[in-house]
Amino acid sequence: MYRAPVLLRQLEPRTARTTAEAIKFALWPLAVMTVLNRVFIKAVNGFITDDFAPVYKASKAFLNGQPVYTANFDSVDPHYLYPPSGTLMIAPLAIIDPEKSRWCFILLNAIAILIAWYLLLKLFKFTLSSIAAPVLLFAMFISETVTNTLIFTNVNGCILLAELLFIHLLLSRRDLWAGAVLGLSIAVKPTLAPLILIAAARGQWRVFYTAIGVPVALTAIAWPLSKDASKFFTHTVRYLAESRDYFNSAVVGNAAYYGLPEWMTWGVRIVFGIMVAISLWLLYRYYREDELFFITTSSGVLMTAWFLLSSLGQMYYSMMMFPLLMSVVLRNSVMRNWPAWLAVFGFMSYDKWLSDRWQGIGRNLEYLRITFGWGLLLIVIFCVLGDRYLAARRDGRLQFGIDPTWVDSAPEAPDEQGRTPLSPRLDPETAAPDGTERGEIRAEPPAGVVK
């Protein structure tokens, strides 16, 4: 009797026998087709916003020994803002013609995002055969942050991969490698720089050696090769330190756009800064030993604060918050409430709220939803952690931590194969200890059948 190859048998249409199979059969085609659409249609088509053109122009100038930092910052077009170390790393882009180079850069970022997707699954101990795999893939590529990263063709996909590699290496205590990955990302753009505070909180000081050493070394190599490296510090850094009132969802950006007084802008930033500081202190004080929760939640708080309170925050930076969003599968996650996901909708949704009928309202919703989303998320995390602390203090159990009592009392049982018991911190609905795949929902037997 003929047997089809394993791969073909996997692709053979079958009728789902469990709820988990039905969900996976539905979501995998949606996820795969969304990835193909974003990479080969939307990204290749491009948009009026083109982050790649100034990068290619600067790379070509660098290879030809011409000035790189010549941007006119009075215009609203995308500018070249990478430091000399970043210029050195991306210079090979200009070896081929602009169109093919752009396609290669799109593909590079798409591959980086897919690897980051796999590492994110692995971080929370999900497999490719779990429900989480297609759910996460679909959610990532339908979001604004991934979609516009590919369409505008910028480097954020590679920065996301660096973040996931850094977290994995930090958890495995491979400090020098973790610092090297972080240093490579900082050499291009400083988006992930705040994450070095997590290494400091964990006492992993060797991370600093390579996190600082790598960009310094790359800058030293690039400096004599660049015609105007010093102009980055005298021309570009000055622009980066200022807040602009266009394409800027940070507090200062929207405050400038709407003409808010300076005292109000600083007041909002100080209040959020205090909430962030308290949240980070509670995480450090009570969750340092819960490594996965501590790192993913702290990274989310640091990234959100960085985007909201610095001089420049753009919507597609939100990609760096995927580890925090994925932490919802942990039983003690701060993301297990509806206000948190209302906030996520604000800065992740690809929907446009510009309205032909109600133009003023639609414009305000579109311009403010990112800022409000980041702000609401910080408020939610502050309130969740603060409520846990006050409840634990009231009950006299601070010495045991601030998790709700139902989290610590979660059952921990070995599976049928006798493998290591699952952590009580993991949600039993997504980490079933009975031999089913993580993320699967077991079908209940018909009535009358003894389990």
N, C-alpha and C positions, 0 to 999 in steps of 0.2 A: 504493500500500500504506500502511495507517494505521500511524503511529509514535506510541507513547505519549510524553507529556511526559517530560523528563529525570528529574524527581522521581519520577514513577510507575515509570519504568524502574529507578531505584535501589531502590525498594521491592519490585519484582517478585521473587518467590521464585526463587532460582537454586540450583543444586547447586554447592557449592564445588569448585574445580579445584585448589586448593593448600591446604597445611596452614594457611597464614596466613588464607586466606579462611574455612576451616572454623572456626578459632578466633574470628574476628571475627563470623561469622554466629551462633555460639553465644553469645558474650558480650554483644553489643549488646542483644538482648532482655532478658537477665538484668540488665544494668546499668540500662536504661531503666525496667523494671518495679520495680527496687529503689528508684530515685530517686522514682518516683511513690508507692510505698508509704510511704517515709519522710516525704515532704512532705505528702501529702494524707490519709494514714490515721493513721500513728503520731503525727506531729506535731500534727495537728488533734485527735486523741483526747486527747493530753496525758498527764500522769502526776501522781501525788501531789506530786512535786517541780515547782514552778512558779517559774522564775526571772523570768518576765515580770510577774507580779502586782505585786511591789514596785516594779518599774521603771515600770509604768503609774501606780501610786499616786503615786510621787514626781514623775513628769512632770505629772500633774494638779495636784498641790500647787504645783509651781513655776509653772504657768500661772495659777493662782488666787491667787498671792502668799501661800501658806501655808508653814509649816515643812516642810522636806524630810527632814532628818536626824533622824528620830524613832524609829528602829528600836530594839527591845528585844533586845539581844545575848545575853540570858540564854536565849532560845529557840533551837531548832535549825532554825526555818523560814528560807528564803532571805531575805537582808537586802539592802537597797539600799546599795551601796558605791561608786557612781560619784562622782567629784569634781564640783564646780560646773561645770567646763567640759564634762564628759560630760552632766550634767543639761541644760545648754543645748542640746546637740546632739540629745538624744533626746526633748526636750519635745514636738515635734510629734506624737509617738505618741498623746498624750492628746486630740487634737482630735476623734477619732471614738470610738465606744463600745468597751469593752474587748475584746469578742469579735472584732470586725472588725479592731481594731488589732493583736491577737495574730496573726490570720491574715496581715495585711500584714507583720508582723515576721518570721514564719516564711518567707513568700515572699521577703522581702528577703535573709534569710540564705541561703536556698536558691540564689537567683540569685548571691549573692556567692561561694558555694562552687563553683558551676558556672563562673563566670568564673575563679576561682582554679585550678580543674581545667584550663581551657584555657591559662592562663598557665604552669602547671606543665609541660604538654606542650610549649609553645613554648620554655620555658627550656631543655629538653633536646633541642630541635629535632625533636620528633615532630609528625606531622600528625594531623588528625582521622581520616584513612583508615588509620592505622597500628594494629597490634595493641595498642599501648600505650594508645590512647584508651579503648576499652571496659574494658580491664583496670584502668586507674587509676580510672575512674568507678565501676566496680563495687566496687573495694576501698575507695574513700573512703566511699561511702554505706552499705556493709555494716558499717563500723567503728562502735565505740561512740562515738567522739568526734563524728562527724557525726550519728549517730542521736540521741544525747542532747542535742546542741546544738539540734537541731530540736524534739525532744520537750519539753525543758525551756524552750525558746524564749529563748535568751540571744544575746549579740552576737558569739560566737566566730567565726561564719561571716564576718562583716565584718572581724574582726581577721585571719583567715587571708588574705583578699583583700588587706588592707593589707600583710601580710608579703610576698606574691608581688609586689605592685607595687613595694615597697621594693627587693626583690632585683633586679628588672628595671631599675629606674631607677638603682640603684647600679652595676650592670654597664655601663650605657650612659653612666655619668659625668654624669648629670643630678642633681647633688648637692642643689640646693635643692628640687627636686620630691621627691626621695627623702626628704629631711628633713621636708617638709611632710606626706607620707603617714604617716611614722612619728610625727610630732607629733600628727596627727589621731587615730591609734590610742591614743597615750599620753594624750590628752585624755579619752578614755573610760575606759581601764584600762591599767595599765603593763605588760601582758603582754610586749610586744615591746621594752621599754626596753633590755634587754641587747644587742640587735642594733646599737645605736649604737657598740659596741666594734668591730664589723667595719669600720664606716666609719673609725674612728680608726686601725685597723691598716692600712688601705689609704691613709691620708693624705688622705681626702676630708673635710676639716674643715668645708667649707661645709654639710655635712649638719647639723651642730650648730646652725647659725643658725636654720633653720626647725624642726628637731626640738624645740628648746627654745622658740623664739619662738611657734610656733602654740599649744601648750597654755597658755603664759603669756598670750597675747593673748585666748584664749577664756575663760580664768579672769577676766581683767580685765573682759570684757564681762558675764560671768555674775554676778560678785560683787554689783553693785548691784541686779541683778534678782532675786536670791535672798534670801529672808527670813532664812535662817540659814546662810549660806555658811561662816562661821567655825566652825560646829559640825562641819563635815566634818573639820577639823584637830584639834579638841579632843575629838571624840567617836568619829568613824569611823576615823581614822588610828590611834588608840590600839588599837582592836579589830583592825585589819589587821596591826599589828605583833606581835600575840600569836598563838600557835599554838593551835589548837583540836584536840580529840581526836575529832572526828566529821567525816565527809565530808572528810577531809584525808589524802591519800596521800603527803605530804612525810614525810621522815624524822622530823621532830619530831612530826607528827601521829600516826603509828603508834606512835612511842615513848611518847607520852603515853597512848595507848589501851591499850597493853600494859604500862604501868607500868615502863618501862626506866629505869635510873638516869641522871641527867643527864650524868655523865662518859662513859657509853657512847654516849649520843646525840651529844654533842659530838665524841667520838672518831670515830664514823662520818662525821659531817659534815666533819671536818677531813681524814680520809683521802680521801674523795671530792673534796673541794676541791683537794687536792694533785694528784690524778689529772687533774682538769679543767684545772688550771693547766698541767701538763706537756703535756697533749694540745693545748691552745691554743698553747703555745709552739712545739711541733713543727709545727703547722699554719702558724703565722706564719713560722717560720724557713725551712721547706722547701716550702711550697705557696702562698705569696702570689701568685706569678705564674700559677699554675694557677687562674684566677679562679673558674670554676664549681665546681670541687671545693672550693676554699677557702671560698667563701661558704656553700654548702649544708652542708658538714660542720661548719664553725664555728657556723653558726646552730643546727644540731641539738645540738651540744655545749652551747652557751649556754642554749638553751631547756630541754633536759633537766636541766641543773644548776639552773636557775632554779626548775623545778617540784619537784625532789627536795630541794634544800637550803634553800629559803626557808621562810617560816612557813606557807605554804598552797600545796598542789598538788592539783589535782583531775584526774580521769582525762581528762575531755574537753578539757583544755588540750593534750593530745597532738596535736591537729590541727595545731599549729604546727610539728610535726616532719615533715610531709609532704615538704618539699624534701630533707631528709636521706634519707628512705626512698626517694625517687625517684632519688637519686644512685646507686642500685645499678646503673644502666645504664652508669655510667662504669667503665672497666677498672680504675682504681685505687681504687674505692670501698671504704670500710671496712665496708660492709654485705654483702660477698660471703662470708658464712660463716653456718653454721646457728645459732650462739649469738645472733647479732644478731637473727635473726628469731624465735627463742624469746623474746627480750626484747620484740620488737614485739608478739607475741601477748599478752604480759602486760598491756600498756597500750592495745592497740587492739581486742582482741576484744570483741564484744558478748555473748559467752557468760557465763553466770552459774555460779559454782562452789559456790553454797549447796546443801547436801545434806540431805534429810530423814532419810537413814539414818545418815550420819556428820556430824552437825551441827557439832561442834567443828572438825574438819578442814576441812569445806567453808567454814565462816565464815572461818577463817584464810587459806585459799587465796584467797577472794574479796577479803578486806581487804588482803592483802599482795602480791597479784600485780602491782598497778600499781607499788608502791614497788620491788619486786624487778625488775620489767621496766625501769624507768628506771635503776636501779642497774646492772643487768647490761649495758645498752647502753653506759653510760659506761665500764664495765670493758672491754668488747669494743673500743671505740674506742681507749682507752688502750693496750691490749695490742697491737692491730694496728699503731698508729703507733710504739709502743715497739719492737716486734719489727723493724719496717722500719728504724728508726734504728740499732739494734744490729747488724743484718745489714749495713747500708751502712757503718757504722764498721769492722766486722770486715773487710769487703772493700776498705776504703780508697777508697770512692767517695762520701763525704759531700759533696764539692764539686760533685757532679753531681746531688744530691738523694737522697731515701731511697726512692723508688719501687722495687719489685722490678725486676730487669733485664728480665723478660719484658714488663713494661708499656711500657717505652721502646723495645723492639725490635718492637713491633707494626707490621704493614705499613701503609703509607700509599700508596694508589694512586688515580689519578683514575678517575672512572666513565666509562661508555661515551660519555656526552655531552660529556666534557671539562670537567666542572664542577670547582670547587675541590676538591682532595683532602681527605678526611676526616681529622679529628684522630686521631692514634694513641691518644689518651686515651679515645676512644669505643669501645665494644664493637663489634667487627665483626659480631657476631650481631644487633645491634639497629640498626646503621648500615651496612648493606651498600653497598659502593661500586660495585655493578653495575647500578644502575638500578631495583632493586626498592624498594618503600616501606620507610622506616625501620620496623624492628620486624617486617617480614615474614620468614617462613621459606620459602625457595625450595624448590619441589618438585623432587626429584631426577628426572632422566630415567629411563625404563625401562632395564633392563639391555640392553647391546648398542648403545645409542644413543650416538653420539659427541657429547660436549659441544661 
